[in-house]
């Protein structure tokens, strides 16, 4: 596997923090470090005084500790093996800049042994944190039919999962589901292809992954805490990859009384980026700033003043 990874919406993420260009003593928090693509560019552009990097994936943390060993020894970089919700519950450091790149990372998708991909055969795992107990195999093989139906409806937005659920319940009696291709091929056989280029197992796998990693609950718990930990004028930029995540982020930002949505219209990748990196196609970026929204300059103030003078 190549270590070269192009982070999604890189230019847009860097631009989202443009107001910090000439600031010093910045504290940056990257809650989904991954392979550090966004962080490296943040470091080169904004030179934060302190960077706190977290990830629940032990492989990502091991790589980060190797890459930033010197900076960590100098207390310029702090590396923690935890998800951003755990960090938010414990953190007491005021933050200027926060970045969350949600969802499964490219290295996780590319490694069959992690069990995230329906295109590669591997164990039916899907744990972002390898120390967690619950796996996708446990859900598929042990949960009741009604629970599976609810999971696929709530987290996969699949409203006609009956045939797939029945096949799971029937097939697992003779042979439990143990691999990704075993499950994906069954879904393909039972449900069939409905849209060219969109594998029938896509939403089923997404639903299982969200439940295994409690991803939506983590977002709902963490975002309000992280907003509280921002300094006045601080910003949090969040990249999402599907509608459930994006809806939660949008509503949390919109409903917060502590600041405002910087971009009223969601930011999406350019056509050029999507051609280079097809995984970027569903990415969306939303930016929140803590504090009072700056007043827009009154373009017609001078004209009104002249009119008043003329009337006088």
NORPEJO-V886253 format. One record per helix or strand. SS is the DSSP state (H for helix, E for strand). FROM is the first residue (numbers start at 1). TO is the last residue. If there is no record, write none. Layout:
SS_FROM_TO, SS_FROM_TO
This chain:
H_10_16, H_18_20, E_27_30, H_37_46, E_50_55, H_58_67, H_69_73, E_77_81, H_84_90, E_95_101, H_106_110, H_112_114, E_123_123, H_136_142, H_145_156, H_162_174, E_179_179, H_180_191, E_195_195, E_198_198, H_202_213, H_215_229, E_230_240, H_243_255, E_259_261, E_267_268, H_271_276, H_278_280, E_284_290, H_301_311
